[in-house]
Amino acid sequence: CDELAVVADRGYFNGEEILACEEASITAYVPKTQTSNNQARGLFGRRDFIYRADDNEYECPAGERLIYRFTTQDKGKAVHRYWSSACPRCRLKKQCTTAVYRRVKRWEHEAVMEAMEDRVDRMPDCMRIRGSTVEHPFGTIKSWMGPTHFLMRRLEHVSTEMSLHVLSYNLKRMLQLFGVGPLIAAIRGQDARYYAKNQRAEIVNMRLCDNCWKAKHQPE
């Protein structure tokens, strides 16, 4: 079957959804949200710590290794904890943390997120393509709806209402691109040439019937 790839805006995802895509053989392209309180304070951010998969350790900017300590459950996810015993005497400690140790957390399926981040880095234009293909339909549908809200309530009903908006947009778009005849043929699962041939045959039959009626009712 054809490969399926999905692109979404930064922040509109969680790790479990990306993992589900991976398990379903769906390639996800979503920029990872970079939020770091330490980095906002001018300290080293999470990206400055390099994960060494072979050793299951992190390497810090000072070259020390943050070793695996234990695993905890955080909102139903298994999260591994890492830190180095060298933190208290590290020459870069003031640039790293105000605590005794700099601790790093890692989700058990973090490799899936890292692989996705690498894909996005290798395809920097993917978000531009997403914007050019998605923003236009979204803006058009919003224009049709006007300032009003959804008429339905509850998620399943609003989802149905939105699906009808999308279906209407797709039909209008296909009519503009292909025309009425080929679109009807496609809906019926027919080749457009087959539809055009039948359409010509119907026109000929209508003309024949019209000529027969005129011949029958023409006064002698």
ROVEX-836089 format. One record per residue: residue number from 1; residue in one letter; chain; x, y negated, z of N, C-alpha, C in turn. Coordinates in pm, 1 decimal. Each point is the difference from the previous one (the first is absolute). Example, Ala and Ser with C-alpha at 12.3 -4.5 7.8 and 13.67 -1.06 7.14 Angstrom:
// residues 2
1, A, A, 1319.0, 569.0, 780.0, -89.0, -119.0, 0.0, 90.0, -120.0, 0.0
2, S, A, -35.0, -105.0, -72.0, 82.0, -119.0, 6.0, -77.0, -109.0, 73.0
***
This chain:
// residues 220
1, C, A, 84.4, 118.3, 0.0, -84.4, -118.3, 0.0, 88.8, -124.5, 0.0
2, D, A, -58.6, -115.4, -33.9, 73.9, -124.7, -2.9, 36.9, -42.9, 141.5
3, E, A, 113.9, -68.0, 11.1, 41.1, -50.7, 129.1, -84.5, -120.9, 36.7
4, L, A, -31.9, -11.6, 128.0, -81.5, -110.0, 48.9, 84.5, -88.2, 90.0
5, A, A, 1.3, -129.7, -30.0, 74.1, -96.6, 81.1, -95.4, -108.3, 46.1
6, V, A, 17.4, -46.7, 122.9, -85.1, -105.5, 55.4, 88.2, -113.0, 50.4
7, V, A, -50.1, -123.2, -15.0, 71.3, -118.7, 45.6, -94.3, -80.5, 88.1
8, A, A, 48.7, -47.9, 112.2, -82.0, -79.8, 92.1, 82.2, -114.8, 55.8
9, D, A, -70.7, -99.2, 55.1, 66.3, -115.7, 58.7, 73.5, 37.0, 128.3
10, R, A, 96.5, -81.1, 32.6, 73.7, 17.1, 124.8, -94.9, -12.6, 120.0
11, G, A, 10.1, 94.1, 90.2, -79.7, -6.5, 122.4, -131.5, 75.1, -5.6
12, Y, A, -47.8, 35.7, -121.1, -128.1, 68.0, -12.5, 18.4, 151.9, -1.4
13, F, A, 66.4, 53.8, 100.0, 21.8, 144.0, 6.0, 48.9, 34.3, 139.7
14, N, A, 0.0, 129.9, 28.3, 67.9, 49.1, 119.3, 75.1, 127.7, -37.6
15, G, A, 84.4, 45.6, 89.7, 85.2, 113.8, -30.8, -77.2, 125.3, -35.1
16, E, A, -112.2, 23.4, 69.7, -78.3, 120.6, -26.3, -55.7, 1.3, -141.7
17, E, A, -38.1, -117.0, -52.2, -53.7, -7.5, -136.4, 108.5, 29.7, -103.3
18, I, A, 120.2, -51.8, 22.5, 110.4, 27.3, -92.5, 36.5, 147.2, 4.1
19, L, A, -2.7, 58.8, 117.5, 28.6, 143.4, 13.0, -106.0, 82.4, -72.5
20, A, A, -127.1, -40.6, 11.9, -108.1, 70.9, -69.7, 19.1, -8.4, -150.8
21, C, A, 44.6, -115.4, -50.6, 28.5, -13.7, -143.4, 111.5, 95.6, -41.7
22, E, A, 103.2, 6.9, 81.9, 112.9, 87.9, -30.2, -44.6, 145.2, -6.1
23, E, A, -83.7, 40.4, 95.0, -46.9, 138.4, 3.8, -94.1, 32.0, -114.7
24, A, A, -66.2, -103.8, -54.6, -91.0, 18.8, -113.4, 69.2, -23.7, -134.2
25, S, A, 132.9, -10.4, 1.1, 79.8, -23.3, -122.3, -35.5, -132.2, -66.7
26, I, A, -30.7, -101.5, 81.4, -27.9, -134.5, -48.0, 119.5, -88.1, 35.2
27, T, A, 56.9, -67.4, -98.1, 115.7, -85.3, 22.2, -46.5, -139.1, 39.8
28, A, A, 33.8, -41.5, 121.2, -43.8, -129.7, 51.3, 110.3, -104.2, -14.9
29, Y, A, -40.5, -121.2, -39.9, 90.8, -113.9, -8.1, -60.8, -112.3, 84.0
30, V, A, 46.4, -13.0, 122.7, -50.7, -103.1, 90.3, 119.2, -62.6, 71.6
31, P, A, 20.5, -130.6, -14.2, 110.6, -63.4, 72.2, -18.2, 16.3, 150.5
32, K, A, 104.9, 38.8, 65.5, -6.8, 22.5, 144.0, 0.7, -133.2, 73.6
33, T, A, -88.0, -12.8, 97.4, -6.0, -121.8, 79.6, 124.5, -10.9, 87.8
34, Q, A, 68.4, -114.1, -10.6, 121.7, -21.0, 78.0, -31.4, -95.1, 115.8
35, T, A, -37.4, 55.0, 112.3, -28.5, -79.1, 119.6, 95.5, 44.4, 109.7
36, S, A, 76.6, -93.8, 51.6, 98.1, 31.8, 103.1, 9.9, -118.4, 94.9
37, N, A, -38.3, 22.6, 126.0, 13.6, -105.4, 99.9, 145.7, -35.0, 23.4
38, N, A, 86.8, 102.7, -3.0, 142.8, -25.0, 19.3, 56.0, -87.9, -111.3
39, Q, A, -39.2, 30.9, -124.1, 50.5, -77.4, -112.4, -50.7, -143.1, 5.6
40, A, A, -122.8, -19.0, 48.1, -55.7, -134.2, 13.4, 78.0, -81.3, 103.1
41, R, A, 62.1, 67.9, 96.0, 80.3, -68.1, 102.0, 146.6, -11.8, -41.5
42, G, A, 29.8, 37.2, -123.9, 136.8, -10.9, -49.2, 87.0, 119.3, 31.7
43, L, A, -62.0, 110.3, 43.5, 75.2, 121.1, 31.8, -4.6, 96.5, -117.9
44, F, A, 76.5, 107.0, 9.2, -1.7, 101.2, -105.3, -139.6, 60.5, -10.5
45, G, A, -45.8, 19.6, -126.5, -129.5, 61.8, -23.4, 11.9, 150.0, -19.6
46, R, A, -115.1, 63.1, -14.7, -1.8, 145.7, -17.1, 76.2, 42.1, -125.7
47, R, A, -3.5, -81.5, -102.7, 66.4, 34.9, -125.6, 151.6, 2.6, 13.1
48, D, A, 52.2, -60.3, 105.6, 145.2, -1.0, 20.3, 51.1, 131.6, 58.4
49, F, A, -91.2, 88.0, 37.4, 37.9, 129.6, 56.6, -23.8, 107.8, -106.3
50, I, A, 105.4, 69.8, -36.7, -4.4, 97.0, -110.1, -20.9, 140.1, 56.7
51, Y, A, -101.8, 67.6, -53.3, -28.1, 135.8, 47.5, 87.7, 100.3, -72.5
52, R, A, 67.4, 84.6, 77.6, 83.0, 107.0, -54.6, -75.5, 131.1, 17.4
53, A, A, -63.0, 43.7, -108.4, -90.7, 114.9, 7.8, 71.7, 128.4, 39.4
54, D, A, 123.7, 17.9, -46.8, 72.5, 124.4, 29.2, 23.5, 18.8, 150.2
55, D, A, 18.3, -111.4, 69.6, 27.7, 7.3, 143.8, -121.0, -36.7, 85.3
56, N, A, -107.5, -46.2, -64.8, -117.2, -50.0, 72.1, 42.7, -108.5, 98.9
57, E, A, 74.0, -97.4, -51.2, 49.0, -110.8, 80.9, -10.0, -130.3, -80.0
58, Y, A, 1.6, -111.6, 71.3, 5.8, -131.6, -63.4, 138.2, -60.1, 21.5
59, E, A, 48.1, -69.0, -102.4, 126.2, -72.2, 11.2, -30.4, -148.6, 11.9
60, C, A, 52.3, -63.6, 104.7, -29.6, -140.6, 25.7, 101.5, -88.9, -71.5
61, P, A, -23.3, -131.4, -5.6, 94.5, -90.6, -67.3, 141.2, 4.7, 57.7
62, A, A, 13.7, 43.2, 125.8, 133.4, 9.3, 60.2, 69.0, 131.5, -31.1
63, G, A, -67.1, 88.5, -72.3, 59.4, 127.5, -35.7, -22.9, 110.3, 100.7
64, E, A, -73.4, -28.9, 107.6, -31.1, 100.8, 100.1, -120.5, 83.4, -45.6
65, R, A, -17.1, 116.4, 58.7, -109.9, 89.0, -34.7, -107.0, -0.3, 109.9
66, L, A, -123.3, -21.4, -41.9, -114.2, 12.0, 89.5, -50.1, 143.2, -12.6
67, I, A, 17.3, 78.8, 104.1, -33.8, 141.9, -8.2, -145.4, 23.4, 41.3
68, Y, A, -53.1, 114.1, -44.7, -137.7, 36.8, 35.5, -8.4, 30.6, 149.4
69, R, A, -103.4, -54.6, 63.8, -17.1, 20.9, 143.9, -120.7, 87.5, 31.0
70, F, A, -118.2, -39.1, -48.0, -120.5, 78.8, 27.8, -110.2, -44.2, -96.4
71, T, A, -112.7, 70.0, 4.9, -115.4, -29.4, -85.3, -120.2, -29.8, 87.2
72, T, A, -75.6, -103.4, -37.3, -120.8, -36.4, 71.7, -117.2, -5.6, -98.1
73, Q, A, -119.9, -6.7, 53.5, -121.0, -14.7, -80.9, -46.5, -145.0, 6.9
74, D, A, -13.7, -62.2, -115.9, -44.4, -139.0, -7.7, -118.4, -7.5, -95.2
75, K, A, -120.8, -16.1, 56.7, -123.9, -5.1, -79.2, -15.1, 123.4, -88.1
76, G, A, 32.1, 114.9, 57.5, -15.9, 126.3, -70.8, 114.3, 36.7, -91.4
77, K, A, 104.4, -82.2, -6.5, 114.0, 27.6, -86.6, 121.6, 36.2, 83.9
78, A, A, 76.5, 98.0, -49.7, 122.8, 38.6, 68.1, 110.3, -99.0, -37.4
79, V, A, 55.3, -67.4, 100.7, 100.3, -103.6, -22.8, 128.6, 37.3, 73.4
80, H, A, 111.0, 2.9, -73.3, 129.7, 32.3, 58.0, 66.4, -128.2, 51.1
81, R, A, 75.1, 11.8, 107.6, 68.3, -114.3, 61.7, 151.9, 18.3, -8.4
82, Y, A, 67.7, -110.5, -33.1, 146.0, 3.3, -16.1, 62.7, -119.3, 72.5
83, W, A, 116.6, 20.6, 60.0, 83.1, -110.0, 45.6, 140.7, 50.8, 27.3
84, S, A, 92.4, -95.2, 14.9, 140.5, 32.8, 20.8, 42.4, -36.2, 141.9
85, S, A, 83.8, 81.7, 56.4, 53.2, -28.1, 134.1, 104.3, -111.2, -3.2
86, A, A, 42.3, -41.5, -120.6, 103.4, -102.8, -12.6, -56.0, -142.0, 6.0
87, C, A, -131.0, -14.6, 7.2, -61.5, -132.7, -4.4, 50.4, -96.1, 108.0
88, P, A, 9.0, 40.3, 126.5, 38.5, -96.8, 104.1, 135.1, -67.1, -23.9
89, R, A, 92.9, 65.6, -65.2, 134.0, -55.5, -21.1, 26.1, -37.5, -146.6
90, C, A, -106.3, -5.5, -79.6, 15.2, -29.2, -144.3, 32.9, -147.6, -20.7
91, R, A, 93.0, -28.2, -91.5, 40.6, -137.6, -30.1, -109.0, -78.3, -72.5
92, L, A, -98.8, 70.9, -62.3, -106.6, -67.0, -74.6, -133.2, 0.8, 75.6
93, K, A, 4.7, 31.0, 126.9, -124.0, 16.2, 76.7, -85.7, -127.2, -0.5
94, K, A, 63.9, -117.5, 7.5, -75.8, -124.9, 2.7, -75.8, -23.0, -130.8
95, Q, A, 48.4, 60.8, -107.7, -67.6, -12.8, -129.7, -102.1, 111.4, -22.2
96, C, A, -9.7, 93.2, 94.6, -80.6, 119.5, -21.3, -122.5, 7.4, 91.5
97, T, A, 19.8, -18.3, 130.0, -111.7, 17.3, 92.5, 27.3, -73.9, 130.3
98, T, A, -107.2, -36.1, 67.8, 11.2, -59.7, 133.0, -19.7, 105.0, 108.7
99, A, A, -36.0, 121.8, -40.4, -17.4, 109.9, 94.6, 133.7, 70.1, 22.7
100, V, A, -1.2, 97.8, 86.9, 123.7, 74.0, 27.5, 40.7, 81.7, -121.8
101, Y, A, -98.5, 63.3, -65.4, 25.5, 82.4, -118.2, -90.8, -44.8, -114.6
102, R, A, 52.6, 9.8, -121.2, -83.6, -22.6, -118.6, -59.5, 133.9, -38.5
103, R, A, -131.0, 10.4, 9.8, -69.5, 125.2, -28.3, -69.8, -9.6, -135.5
104, V, A, 5.2, 108.3, -73.7, -62.2, 7.2, -132.7, -99.0, 115.6, -1.0
105, K, A, -119.0, -26.9, -53.4, -103.5, 103.6, -10.9, -8.2, 48.2, -144.8
106, R, A, -32.0, 127.5, -16.0, -12.8, 57.7, -134.4, -115.1, 99.5, -1.3
107, W, A, -96.7, -24.7, -89.9, -112.5, 92.1, -17.4, 51.6, 129.9, -60.0
108, E, A, -62.1, 112.1, 34.1, 47.3, 129.9, -48.8, -6.4, 11.2, -151.8
109, H, A, -87.7, -78.8, -65.5, -10.2, 1.7, -146.5, 54.2, -129.5, -60.8
110, E, A, 92.4, -63.1, 68.5, 55.6, -126.4, -47.7, 67.7, 14.2, -135.6
111, A, A, 47.4, 119.0, -32.2, 67.1, 21.7, -129.3, -92.7, -29.8, -116.5
112, V, A, -130.1, 24.5, 18.6, -97.4, -30.2, -105.1, -6.7, -150.7, -23.9
113, M, A, 1.7, -77.3, 107.5, -4.0, -145.4, -12.1, 128.4, -53.1, -64.0
114, E, A, 113.5, 58.4, 35.8, 127.1, -43.3, -56.4, 8.5, 30.2, -148.7
115, A, A, -54.3, 114.9, -40.2, -1.1, 34.6, -142.6, -86.9, -98.1, -78.1
116, M, A, -113.7, -39.6, 58.4, -87.0, -97.1, -66.2, 68.4, -136.1, -10.6
117, E, A, 67.7, -41.1, 106.3, 70.9, -128.0, -1.3, 108.7, -0.3, -107.1
118, D, A, 67.7, 112.7, -16.4, 102.8, 11.3, -103.4, -60.8, -9.5, -139.7
119, R, A, -119.7, 61.0, -18.6, -67.8, -8.3, -130.5, -35.7, -144.7, -32.6
120, V, A, -50.8, -72.7, 98.7, -38.7, -139.5, -22.9, 122.6, -84.7, -33.1
121, D, A, 111.8, 27.1, 68.3, 123.4, -74.8, -27.8, 49.2, 25.7, -141.8
122, R, A, -22.5, 122.2, -50.5, 44.3, 33.4, -136.4, -98.7, -46.4, -105.8
123, M, A, -120.3, -42.4, 42.9, -101.0, -52.3, -93.3, -49.8, -135.0, 50.6
124, P, A, 82.8, -102.9, -6.3, -39.4, -130.3, 55.8, -118.7, -64.3, -71.0
125, D, A, -28.4, 43.1, -124.0, -110.5, -59.6, -75.0, -134.5, 64.6, 29.8
126, C, A, -2.0, 103.9, 85.4, -125.4, 72.4, 20.2, -106.7, -89.5, 62.1
127, M, A, 37.5, -90.9, 89.3, -98.7, -88.2, 61.8, -49.9, -104.9, -98.5
128, R, A, 86.4, -44.0, -90.9, -44.5, -93.8, -103.4, -100.7, 67.4, -92.1
129, I, A, 27.0, 125.7, -35.5, -93.3, 74.8, -84.5, -132.7, 21.6, 72.9
130, R, A, 8.3, 30.4, 130.8, -121.3, 17.6, 78.5, -84.2, -127.1, -0.6
131, G, A, 67.6, -113.5, 16.9, -72.8, -126.4, 2.5, -68.4, -30.3, -132.1
132, S, A, 68.0, 28.6, -112.4, -57.3, -30.6, -131.1, -113.4, 93.6, -37.1
133, T, A, -4.9, 119.6, 59.6, -105.3, 95.6, -35.3, -114.6, 2.1, 100.6
134, V, A, 25.8, -40.0, 124.0, -101.4, 11.6, 105.1, -64.2, -133.3, 34.7
135, E, A, 78.3, -107.5, 1.3, -53.4, -127.8, 43.9, -108.6, -52.4, -93.9
136, H, A, 16.1, 24.2, -129.9, -102.6, -48.1, -95.1, -135.9, 65.3, 24.3
137, P, A, -8.8, 134.1, 6.9, -131.2, 60.4, 30.9, -55.4, -46.1, 134.3
138, F, A, 85.1, -9.7, 101.4, -46.8, -41.9, 131.6, -55.4, -142.2, -5.6
139, G, A, 72.7, -90.6, -67.1, -47.1, -137.5, -11.6, -128.0, -10.3, -80.1
140, T, A, -12.6, 81.5, -106.0, -121.5, -2.2, -81.7, -120.8, 47.8, 79.9
141, I, A, 16.5, 107.3, 75.0, -110.3, 51.9, 81.0, -40.5, -100.9, 106.8
142, K, A, 98.5, -65.9, 62.1, -30.4, -103.3, 98.6, -77.0, -114.5, -63.6
143, S, A, 35.4, -34.2, -124.2, -70.9, -106.8, -71.3, -144.8, 39.8, -26.2
144, W, A, -21.6, 126.8, -37.4, -136.9, 47.1, -22.7, -82.4, -4.7, 128.3
145, M, A, 61.2, 41.7, 109.3, -72.4, 6.9, 127.1, -28.5, -138.8, 56.2
146, G, A, 85.2, -97.0, -33.3, -18.1, -133.2, 53.9, 35.7, -6.2, 147.8
147, P, A, -55.1, -98.8, 70.3, 35.8, -16.7, 142.5, -73.2, 95.6, 93.4
148, T, A, -83.9, 86.9, -54.0, -79.1, 88.1, 85.4, 83.8, 115.8, 53.5
149, H, A, -47.7, 59.9, 108.4, 64.6, 116.8, 57.9, -62.2, 126.3, -59.2
150, F, A, 52.9, 115.0, 37.6, -62.1, 126.1, -41.5, -141.4, 7.5, 57.7
151, L, A, -91.3, 55.0, -78.6, -137.8, 11.8, 44.4, -20.3, 115.6, 96.6
152, M, A, 84.3, 102.7, -11.4, -15.9, 118.1, 83.7, 76.2, -14.7, 130.7
153, R, A, -27.7, 92.0, 91.6, 69.2, 5.9, 127.8, 53.4, 141.1, 21.4
154, R, A, 100.3, 13.5, 84.4, 68.9, 125.2, 28.5, 94.2, 33.5, -116.6
155, L, A, 112.9, 59.3, 35.3, 108.3, 22.3, -95.7, -43.2, 82.9, -120.4
156, E, A, -73.6, 110.4, 21.8, -35.5, 87.1, -112.4, -92.7, -71.7, -97.9
157, H, A, -89.7, -85.5, 50.7, -92.1, -71.1, -87.7, 71.6, -113.6, -74.6
158, V, A, 87.7, -70.8, 70.5, 77.1, -106.2, -65.2, 92.4, 59.7, -105.7
159, S, A, 56.4, 117.5, 28.7, 85.4, 67.1, -97.5, -77.8, 33.5, -127.3
160, T, A, -124.1, 44.7, 16.5, -84.6, 29.2, -116.7, -29.0, -126.9, -79.3
161, E, A, -30.1, -108.6, 71.5, -27.6, -126.7, -67.8, 122.1, -48.1, -78.2
162, M, A, 117.5, 12.4, 60.4, 122.4, -41.4, -68.2, 26.8, 89.1, -120.7
163, S, A, -29.4, 128.3, 11.6, 18.9, 91.7, -112.9, -88.2, -39.6, -117.7
164, L, A, -120.1, -47.5, 27.3, -89.6, -44.6, -107.2, 56.4, -125.4, -67.5
165, H, A, 57.2, -91.2, 79.3, 64.2, -118.7, -58.7, 114.0, 41.6, -92.2
166, V, A, 81.9, 93.5, 45.4, 114.1, 45.6, -79.7, -48.1, 70.7, -126.7
167, L, A, -105.0, 81.8, 12.5, -55.3, 68.5, -116.9, -50.3, -100.8, -102.6
168, S, A, -67.9, -104.7, 47.2, -49.0, -103.6, -90.8, 114.7, -69.5, -71.0
169, Y, A, 104.8, -30.1, 75.8, 116.4, -65.0, -61.1, 61.2, 89.8, -107.3
170, N, A, 16.6, 128.8, 32.7, 61.4, 92.6, -95.5, -82.0, 13.0, -127.3
171, L, A, -132.3, 6.5, 14.3, -85.4, 11.0, -117.7, 9.8, -125.1, -87.7
172, K, A, -4.0, -116.3, 61.8, 10.5, -124.0, -77.0, 135.8, -9.1, -69.1
173, R, A, 102.8, 41.6, 71.9, 134.4, -5.3, -57.2, 13.6, 95.4, -117.8
174, M, A, -52.9, 121.5, 14.1, 7.5, 97.9, -108.1, -81.6, -45.3, -121.4
175, L, A, -112.9, -65.6, 23.2, -79.1, -51.8, -111.9, 79.0, -104.2, -78.1
176, Q, A, 74.0, -83.4, 72.2, 80.6, -101.5, -68.0, 115.8, 61.5, -77.9
177, L, A, 58.7, 105.4, 55.5, 118.1, 58.9, -63.1, -34.5, 92.4, -116.5
178, F, A, -105.1, 81.3, 16.5, -28.7, 104.5, -98.4, -128.4, -22.0, -79.2
179, G, A, -93.6, -78.5, 52.3, -127.9, -16.1, -66.4, -100.8, 102.7, 48.1
180, V, A, -125.2, -20.0, -36.5, -109.0, 84.8, 49.6, 11.3, 142.8, -51.5
181, G, A, 18.2, 14.7, -132.0, 2.1, 133.3, -59.6, 106.5, 92.2, 56.0
182, P, A, 126.3, -38.6, -6.3, 105.3, 85.9, 53.6, -15.4, 28.8, 149.8
183, L, A, -54.0, -97.7, 75.0, -18.5, 23.3, 143.3, -105.6, 106.2, 24.6
184, I, A, -109.4, -6.5, -74.7, -104.9, 102.3, 13.0, 54.2, 137.0, -38.2
185, A, A, 81.8, 2.0, -106.6, 59.9, 126.6, -43.5, 90.5, 57.0, 109.0
186, A, A, 75.6, -88.1, 64.0, 90.2, 45.9, 105.9, -78.5, 53.4, 119.3
187, I, A, -108.9, -67.3, 35.1, -83.4, 46.0, 111.6, -60.5, 136.1, -31.0
188, R, A, -36.8, 21.1, -125.7, -55.7, 129.0, -41.2, 107.5, 106.5, -21.0
189, G, A, 126.6, -40.8, 9.5, 108.1, 94.5, -23.0, 23.8, 26.2, -146.8
190, Q, A, -37.9, -95.2, -85.1, 15.8, 15.1, -143.8, 113.5, -87.4, -50.0
191, D, A, 52.8, 35.3, -116.3, 98.0, -83.0, -65.9, -70.4, -121.6, -59.7
192, A, A, 64.0, -115.0, 5.4, -60.0, -122.0, -53.7, -31.0, 13.9, -148.7
193, R, A, 84.1, 74.5, -72.8, -25.5, 19.2, -143.8, -126.0, 82.7, -20.8
194, Y, A, -23.7, 97.5, 92.0, -121.9, 80.3, -8.3, -122.1, -88.4, 20.0
195, Y, A, 10.3, -94.1, 94.4, -112.0, -90.9, 24.5, -26.0, -87.8, -121.4
196, A, A, 107.8, -53.3, -59.2, -16.1, -87.7, -115.4, -63.5, 74.9, -116.9
197, K, A, 40.1, 127.2, -17.8, -57.2, 81.2, -108.6, -148.8, 21.3, 22.9
198, N, A, -39.7, 35.8, 122.5, -141.2, 21.3, 31.2, -79.5, -129.2, -12.0
199, Q, A, 64.7, -111.4, 39.0, -69.4, -127.7, -9.8, -30.9, -33.6, -145.2
200, R, A, 96.7, 25.9, -89.2, -24.2, -24.6, -142.4, -110.3, 90.9, -52.6
201, A, A, -1.4, 125.4, 48.7, -103.3, 92.9, -44.0, -138.1, -46.7, 44.9
202, E, A, -7.6, -51.9, 122.6, -128.2, -48.8, 50.1, -47.8, -118.8, -80.3
203, I, A, 91.9, -87.3, -39.3, -37.7, -116.7, -81.1, -54.0, 45.0, -135.4
204, V, A, 69.3, 101.3, -61.1, -47.0, 52.1, -130.0, -139.0, 60.4, 15.3
205, N, A, -23.0, 76.6, 108.6, -130.7, 60.8, 21.6, -108.5, -105.3, 18.6
206, M, A, 32.2, -108.0, 69.5, -97.2, -107.5, 20.4, -36.8, -64.9, -132.9
207, R, A, 101.2, -19.0, -85.5, -27.4, -59.9, -130.1, -85.1, 92.1, -86.5
208, L, A, 30.1, 132.3, 6.1, -78.0, 95.7, -76.9, -145.3, 1.0, 46.0
209, C, A, -18.2, 0.3, 132.0, -135.6, -0.5, 54.0, -74.1, -126.4, -40.0
210, D, A, 73.0, -113.4, 2.9, -61.5, -126.8, -37.4, -41.3, 2.2, -146.1
211, N, A, 86.2, 58.1, -86.3, -33.1, 8.0, -142.8, -118.4, 93.9, -23.7
212, C, A, -2.9, 110.1, 77.5, -112.5, 93.2, -14.3, -131.2, -65.9, 40.9
213, W, A, 3.1, -77.7, 107.7, -122.1, -66.0, 46.5, -48.5, -101.3, -103.4
214, K, A, 95.5, -75.5, -58.1, -37.4, -98.5, -99.9, -58.1, 68.6, -124.1
215, A, A, 59.1, 112.9, -41.1, -49.2, 70.2, -117.2, -140.8, 57.4, 24.6
216, K, A, -24.8, 43.9, 122.8, -128.6, 60.5, 32.1, -112.1, -102.2, 5.7
217, H, A, 33.3, -119.3, 49.9, -103.2, -101.0, 21.9, 0.9, -109.0, -106.5
218, Q, A, 85.9, 13.6, -99.2, 2.1, -102.1, -105.3, -124.4, 17.7, -89.2
219, P, A, -74.8, -109.6, -21.2, -122.3, 10.3, -82.2, 33.0, 37.5, -144.3
220, E, A, -85.9, 81.7, -59.1, 22.4, 43.3, -138.2, -53.2, -105.1, -97.4
***
